[in-house]
Amino acid sequence: MKYRKKPVVIDAIKLGIDNVDVVCEFCPPGRTEPNSLGVLIKTLEGEMQASWGDFVIRGIKGEVYPCKPDIFNASYITVEEE
């Protein structure tokens, strides 16, 4: 059997050296720890490292997690703001 993922609109931000504070504010309070590699994010599955250039995604239930740029670009397209 095959399945297709439902179209879901998410919020995301690309992590860069110049926007660490913005990324940390994007995540729920107490869920991030900046470090020399980027930002350590406390996700529902445990701690995950977001590296420079990774996207940080906020899902439909408010969960946050990092995503590598190649996976993000293959999975998501930009939509108009509502």
N, C-alpha and C positions, 0 to 999 in steps of 0.2 A: 504494500500500500504506500502511496506517496502523499505528502502533505505540503501545503503552501503556507508560509507564514502570513498571518493577518497583517494588513497595512496598519502600522501604528506610528503616530507622530511622537517623537521624543525630543528632549532638549539635550544639547551637547555643546561642549566647549573644547577647543584645542589647547593643550597645555604648552606654554612657552615660558622661557626664563622671565619674560617681562609681565606675565599675567598670573603668577602663582597665587597672589592674594585673591584675584577674581575667581580662580578655580576653587580655592578653599571656601570662599563665600557661596559658590554654586552648590557645594556639597552640604549635607546636614551638619550642624555644629558638632565638633568633637570627632568627626570621621576622617580627618586628614592630618597628615604630618609631613610638611615639606622636608626634603633632604637633598643631597647633592645630585641625586639621579632624577629628581622630579618631585612627585608627591606620593606618599604612601596613603592608600585609601582603605578604610575599614568597610568592607562590603558584607553582604549577607553570607557570602561563602568564606569569609576570612579576609586577611590583609592582602591587598594587591598593589603592586608598584605601577604607577603611571609615570612613564618616562617622557622626556621632552619630545614633543611632536605627537604624542598619543592624544586621543580624544577621551574626554570624561563624559559619560552618558548618564543622564538621569532618566530612569525608566518610568513607566506609567503608574507605578506605586510609590514613586519617590526614591527608589533604590538607585545607588550610584556605583559605577564601575568603569575601569579604564578599557579602552579598545584601541588596538593598533590601527594606524592610518590606512593600511591596505585593506583590512577587514571592514573598517568603517566606510571607506569609499566604495567597496563592493556591495555593501548592504544598505546604504542610505543615500538619499538624494535630498537636496535643499528644497524646502517648501516655503510658500509665502507665509508671512506672519499674519495671524488672524486679528 
